[in-house]
Amino acid sequence: MPDWGQNYIMYLQSACRGKLMKIAICDDNGQDLQGIVKVVEAYRNSRKVDLAYTSYQSASELLDALDSEAFDLVLLDVLMPGITGMQVARSFSRPRQAGGSFRKT
């Protein structure tokens, strides 16, 4: 994981103040999705971080999940067929403070 990725997750850890950190991972390419999941799992195991992740293979799956779930971090593929990652990102409400969750507006 790039340094900025590790630094951001460490920032979120402190912002979550010991609560479970929830991550959504969305990529239409199964191999890329699997690779990102491996990186997140390796980070969780090496740092003993209390985090859970859910993976989605389409933007519409993620958007459906956001109707009932909130995430502390969303990792999006920008170029996906149909709904792009940028369109998904625009649908989020802004977290109000550090450690706020991403929710669909």
C-alpha positions as a Markdown table, in Angstrom:
| # | Residue | x | y | z |
|---|---|---|---|---|
| 1 | Met | 0.0 | 0.0 | 0.0 |
| 2 | Pro | 1.4 | 3.4 | -0.9 |
| 3 | Asp | 2.5 | 5.6 | 2.1 |
| 4 | Trp | -0.4 | 8.0 | 1.6 |
| 5 | Gly | -2.8 | 5.0 | 1.9 |
| 6 | Gln | -1.2 | 3.8 | 5.1 |
| 7 | Asn | -1.2 | 7.3 | 6.5 |
| 8 | Tyr | -4.8 | 7.9 | 5.7 |
| 9 | Ile | -5.9 | 4.6 | 7.3 |
| 10 | Met | -3.8 | 5.5 | 10.4 |
| 11 | Tyr | -5.6 | 8.9 | 10.5 |
| 12 | Leu | -8.9 | 7.2 | 10.2 |
| 13 | Gln | -8.0 | 4.8 | 13.0 |
| 14 | Ser | -7.4 | 7.6 | 15.4 |
| 15 | Ala | -10.5 | 9.4 | 14.2 |
| 16 | Cys | -12.6 | 6.2 | 14.8 |
| 17 | Arg | -11.2 | 6.2 | 18.4 |
| 18 | Gly | -11.1 | 2.4 | 18.8 |
| 19 | Lys | -14.4 | 1.7 | 17.0 |
| 20 | Leu | -14.5 | -0.7 | 14.1 |
| 21 | Met | -13.5 | 1.0 | 10.9 |
| 22 | Lys | -15.7 | 0.1 | 8.0 |
| 23 | Ile | -14.3 | 0.2 | 4.5 |
| 24 | Ala | -16.1 | -0.3 | 1.1 |
| 25 | Ile | -14.1 | -1.4 | -1.9 |
| 26 | Cys | -15.6 | -1.1 | -5.3 |
| 27 | Asp | -14.0 | -2.2 | -8.6 |
| 28 | Asp | -15.6 | -3.8 | -11.6 |
| 29 | Asn | -12.4 | -5.8 | -12.4 |
| 30 | Gly | -12.4 | -9.0 | -10.3 |
| 31 | Gln | -8.6 | -9.3 | -10.3 |
| 32 | Asp | -8.1 | -5.7 | -9.3 |
| 33 | Leu | -10.8 | -6.0 | -6.6 |
| 34 | Gln | -9.1 | -9.1 | -5.2 |
| 35 | Gly | -5.7 | -7.3 | -5.2 |
| 36 | Ile | -7.1 | -4.4 | -3.2 |
| 37 | Val | -8.7 | -6.8 | -0.8 |
| 38 | Lys | -5.4 | -8.6 | -0.3 |
| 39 | Val | -3.7 | -5.2 | 0.5 |
| 40 | Val | -6.4 | -4.2 | 3.0 |
| 41 | Glu | -6.2 | -7.7 | 4.7 |
| 42 | Ala | -2.4 | -7.5 | 4.8 |
| 43 | Tyr | -2.6 | -4.1 | 6.4 |
| 44 | Arg | -5.2 | -5.2 | 8.9 |
| 45 | Asn | -3.1 | -8.2 | 9.9 |
| 46 | Ser | 0.3 | -6.5 | 10.1 |
| 47 | Arg | -1.0 | -3.5 | 12.1 |
| 48 | Lys | -3.7 | -5.4 | 14.1 |
| 49 | Val | -6.2 | -2.8 | 13.0 |
| 50 | Asp | -9.9 | -3.3 | 14.0 |
| 51 | Leu | -11.5 | -2.9 | 10.5 |
| 52 | Ala | -14.0 | -4.6 | 8.4 |
| 53 | Tyr | -14.4 | -4.3 | 4.6 |
| 54 | Thr | -17.1 | -5.2 | 2.1 |
| 55 | Ser | -16.3 | -5.5 | -1.6 |
| 56 | Tyr | -18.6 | -4.6 | -4.5 |
| 57 | Gln | -18.1 | -5.4 | -8.2 |
| 58 | Ser | -20.3 | -2.5 | -9.5 |
| 59 | Ala | -21.2 | 1.0 | -8.5 |
| 60 | Ser | -24.9 | 0.1 | -8.4 |
| 61 | Glu | -24.2 | -2.6 | -5.8 |
| 62 | Leu | -22.3 | -0.1 | -3.6 |
| 63 | Leu | -25.0 | 2.5 | -4.0 |
| 64 | Asp | -27.7 | 0.0 | -3.0 |
| 65 | Ala | -25.6 | -0.8 | 0.1 |
| 66 | Leu | -25.2 | 2.8 | 1.0 |
| 67 | Asp | -29.0 | 3.0 | 1.5 |
| 68 | Ser | -28.6 | 1.0 | 4.7 |
| 69 | Glu | -24.9 | 1.2 | 5.6 |
| 70 | Ala | -22.3 | 3.9 | 6.3 |
| 71 | Phe | -18.5 | 3.5 | 5.7 |
| 72 | Asp | -15.5 | 5.3 | 7.1 |
| 73 | Leu | -13.5 | 4.9 | 3.9 |
| 74 | Val | -14.6 | 4.1 | 0.3 |
| 75 | Leu | -12.1 | 2.9 | -2.2 |
| 76 | Leu | -13.5 | 3.4 | -5.7 |
| 77 | Asp | -12.5 | 2.5 | -9.2 |
| 78 | Val | -13.0 | 5.7 | -11.2 |
| 79 | Leu | -13.6 | 4.0 | -14.6 |
| 80 | Met | -16.4 | 1.5 | -14.4 |
| 81 | Pro | -19.2 | 0.7 | -16.9 |
| 82 | Gly | -22.5 | 2.4 | -16.3 |
| 83 | Ile | -22.1 | 4.4 | -13.2 |
| 84 | Thr | -18.5 | 5.7 | -12.7 |
| 85 | Gly | -16.6 | 6.0 | -9.5 |
| 86 | Met | -16.8 | 9.8 | -9.8 |
| 87 | Gln | -20.6 | 9.7 | -10.0 |
| 88 | Val | -20.7 | 7.5 | -6.9 |
| 89 | Ala | -18.4 | 9.9 | -5.1 |
| 90 | Arg | -20.7 | 12.8 | -6.0 |
| 91 | Ser | -23.6 | 11.0 | -4.4 |
| 92 | Phe | -22.0 | 11.0 | -0.9 |
| 93 | Ser | -22.9 | 13.5 | 1.8 |
| 94 | Arg | -19.9 | 15.1 | 3.2 |
| 95 | Pro | -18.6 | 13.8 | 6.6 |
| 96 | Arg | -19.3 | 16.5 | 9.1 |
| 97 | Gln | -16.1 | 16.0 | 11.1 |
| 98 | Ala | -13.0 | 13.9 | 11.1 |
| 99 | Gly | -14.1 | 10.3 | 11.5 |
| 100 | Gly | -17.6 | 11.0 | 10.0 |
| 101 | Ser | -19.1 | 8.3 | 7.7 |
| 102 | Phe | -19.8 | 8.4 | 4.0 |
| 103 | Arg | -23.6 | 8.1 | 3.3 |
| 104 | Lys | -25.6 | 8.5 | 0.2 |
| 105 | Thr | -27.6 | 11.8 | 0.0 |
